Amino acid sequence: MKPKILLLDDEIGILKAVEEKLEAENYTVITCTTAEQALVTLRKTLPDLIIADIRLPGMNGFDFCKKVRAMPQPAGTLPFMFLTTTNTEAFKITGLELGGDDYITKPFSPSELVARIRALLRRTARAEDETVEELQAADGRLVINSGRHDAVLDGKPLDLSPKEFDLLILLLRKKTRVLTRQFIMESVWGRDYESTTRTIDTHIKELRHHLGKSGKLIKTVEGLGYKWDEE
């Protein structure tokens, strides 16, 4: 599977040039021109790496990085590279302290950018290998691998959104425990996410649909929340 990169820059010329170079190097590229658009994208799909300019209209790259780092895993721990014209030491230090993993300045060599991307993805892969977690239902029909970010039911991969995947992992990690809607909201969406419990109920409904017969293992606890119950 091709590594997926979220590329955020408001300069269309640079955006297209980098997109073409990365696609030629066998990467899948998702482009955004504002941080707000990128945050919406991150709630729908999970890239392998984020590259973001700092000087953006509206929310700047630093604030965007802070928003990303405040997200629950795995989105909150995605490798993050700043791409900008600002080459001051203060900017570099600020970006790295906010959670950036690398920094490259414009104008840049496309070959250097690709080399940095490869190096960053290698470091991330090594770190993930050390923290891979495999979870499964008691009957063995459902198996989840957090490192590969995949879920398999009866030998077939499930097509889950990032939030559905995070929700499923949370339920399996906390088997038999009643999880309140507030706890689920903070664990999966983050403390700063503004929404209602209706969001959780909708995602639970979709998750049950994906799981088929195994969806009945997600029990509703009236007035409280949900739990994964295999008894």
N, C-alpha and C positions, 0 to 999 in steps of 0.2 A: 504494500500500500504506500502511495506517495505521501511524504511528510506534508502537513498542511500548515501554511503560514498566514497569519493575519497581518496585513500591511496597512498602516495608518499614516497618511500624509495628505496634506491639502494641496500640494503642488502636483497637478495632474501629469505634467511631463515626467517628473521623477517617479511618480506612482506607476505610470505605464512602462517606463524603462526598466524599473526594478522588477515589475511583474513579468515582463518578457524574459529577462535574464533568469529569474528563478524558475519559470516554467520550462525554459530551455535546459535547466539543470535538474529537471524531473521533480519539481515541487508543485503542489497545488497552492494557489494564492487566492486569498479572499481580500479584496481591497475596500478600504473605507476612507472617507475624507474628513470625518469629524469623530471626536472621541465619543460623543453621544451615540453615533451610529455604530461604532465599534462595540460599545457596551451592550447594545441591543443584539448585535451579532453573537457576542460571547454567551448570551443566554440561550441561543438556539443551536450553536455548534461549538465544538471544542477543537481549536487548532493545536499544533505541536509547539508553536513558537509565535511570539508577538514582536513585531517591529513597529515602533511608533516615533513619529517626529515629536519634538518638544513644542515648537511654536505652532499652535493650531488655533483656528477660530473657535470661540467658545471655550470649552474646557481644554486646558493645555495638556501636554504630554505627561508632565509631572503628576498633575491631579488624576489623569487617566490611570497612570501606574498605581497610584494609591488606591483608586477604586478597584482595580484588578486584584491587588494584593489583599484587599479586604474581603474578596469573594471566598466562599468555601472551596476546599479542594475538590477536584483537581485544577479548576480554573485559577484559583488564587496562587498556585505555585508554578504556573506556566513560565518557561524561560522568556525573558523580556529584554529586548535590545532597543536602545535609543538610537535614532537616526536624525541628525540635526546639523545645521550650519554653525552652531555655537560651539567653539572649541576652547572655552575657558575651563580652568581647573575647577573653579567653584561649581560650574554647571555639571561637570562630570561627577564630582563628589556628591552633589545633591541627587543626581539620578541614581547613582549606585546605592546611596543610603536609603532612598525611597523603595528600593527593591529591584532596580534594574540589574541585569546580569552582564551586560556589555554595552559599549558605546562606540559608535562610528560616526565621523563627521563628513559633511558634504563639502566639496566634491570628494567622492570616494571611488576607489577601484571596484568595479563589479566583481572581479575575481576575489578581492579581499573580503567583500561582503559575503560571498558564498563560502569562503574558507571559514569566516567567523561563525556563520550559521551552522556549518557542519561541526565545528568544534563545540559550540554551545549545545547542539543536539546530542553529541557524544557524551558530554559531561552529564546532561540530564538523563540519558539512558542508563549510565552507570549508577547514578543516584537512585533511579527507579528500581533497578535490579536488586538494590539492597533493601527496598521497602515494599516489594510486591506482596500483596495479600490475596489469598484465594478463599472465597467464601462459597458455601453451597448449602442447599436445602437438605434436610435429613434424608429424603428419598433419593438424593443424587441427581434428580432431573435438572435442577438449576445449578449452574456453576458460574461464578463471577470472578474475574481476574482484574484487580485494581490496577496492576502495572500496565496491562494491555488495554485497560478501559473497555472490556467487553463482557457481555453476559450471554451465556449459551443455555438454551432450554431444549432438552431432548436432542442434543447434538446440533441444534440449529441456532445461529446467532440471532439475538434479539436486536431490533432496530429501535434503540432507546435514545431519547434526547439526553443531553448532559444532566439536566435536573432529574429526570426519571431515573437515570443511572445512579446519581448520588442518593436519591431517595431510597432506591432498592438496597444499596449498600448499607445505609443507615438502619433500615429495618432488619436486615440480616445480622448486622453487628449487635443489635440490641434485641435479639430474639426473646420472645415472651414478655418483654418489658413494654408497658404502656407508654407510648410517646405522645406527649401533648402536642397540639397544633403549634403552640408557641415554641416548643423545643425543636420541632421539625423545621419551622420557619427559620429559626436562628442557625440551625445546623446546616441546612441545605442552601438557603437564600442569603444568609448573613444578617447581622443585627440591623444594618442600615437599610435593608431592602424594604421599601414601602409597598405593602400589599395587604390583602385580607386573607383570612383562612380559606376563603373560596378557592384561592390559588392552589392550596394544598389538596383540597378535596378533588379538584379537577385533575391534578397530576396523579392522585391515587386511583381515580377512575381509569385514566389512560394506562397506568401501570398494570392494573388488574386485567385490562383488555389484552395487553401484550403477553401477560403470563398465562392466559387461557385458564385451564382448570386449576393451575397453581395460584391463580389470583385470589382464590377463596382463603388462602393462608394469611392474607392481609385482612385482619379483623378490625371492624369499627368498634370502638369503645365509646358508647354514647356519652356525650357531655365532656369527653376528655380528648380523645384522639384516635390513634391507631396502634396496632401491634402485629408482629409476625408470629403466628401461633400454629405450630405443626402438630399439636395434640389432637 
